[in-house]
Amino acid sequence: MASDVPMSPELEQIDGEVQDIFRALQNGFQKMDKIKDSSRQAKQLEDLTAKMKECKRLIKEFDRILKDEESNNPPEVHKQLNDRKQYMIKELNSYVTLRKTYQSSLGNNNKRVELFDMGAGSSEPAAEDNIQIASAMTNQQLMDAGREQMTQTDQAIDRSKMVVAQTIETGTQTASALSQQTERMKRIGNELDTVHFSLKKASQLVKEIGRQVATDKCIMALLFLIVCGVIAIIVVKIVNPHNKNIRDIPGLAPPAQNFQISNRRLLSVEIIRGL
């Protein structure tokens, strides 16, 4: 609620501090619905209670300064300032009622933090302060505060329902994602089994190829030795054809004897032709 009421610097400063506390209280009670742990809720409620105590002190200071400045302000201004005070009291009472609602839900009746407890050095009892604030409100204002509190409660219930619906939806999505991941893991397991089988077959094939290559190498080495032996025999026979220790290779005759026989046959043929 924006204020266009002319105020003194002291009242304007107090009004600004009260509005800051109201915003902090609004944000704090909105966070209460999101906190699930009861101990954290109790701690949050204590912090909000301390802010409301400070707000009550500022409203009392606002009222004191307003009474001191009553003679200096025109009646219209004084009425507007008084309405401003009533608005702050009404707003504070709505948060007090909301605090009691959360306090009841927490079941923290044995450890309640009294909002209007002024301490051991106070000369005014807390009950009297409560009566003064309540008596400053008209019946219509009290009804409006009650309706506003009911509206805030309904909003809190709606927010809780939304949180539950979102939680259910998140759980459903998580279950679906887990199911998909399970199916994917099964497919990966089957593929790994196939790969393992293929690797095993490939390993056996490599071993067989290795054995065949080794056999081929042995055969090639044996053929090479045979060829070398044959070549060595041929060379020795050509170099020393009269060596009786080396048998003739089937199909091959000593080259020197063949040459002499051929020459003799040629000479005989020429002599016969000459006659």
Order of alpha helices (4+ residues) and beta strands (2+ residues): alpha-alpha-alpha-alpha-alpha-alpha
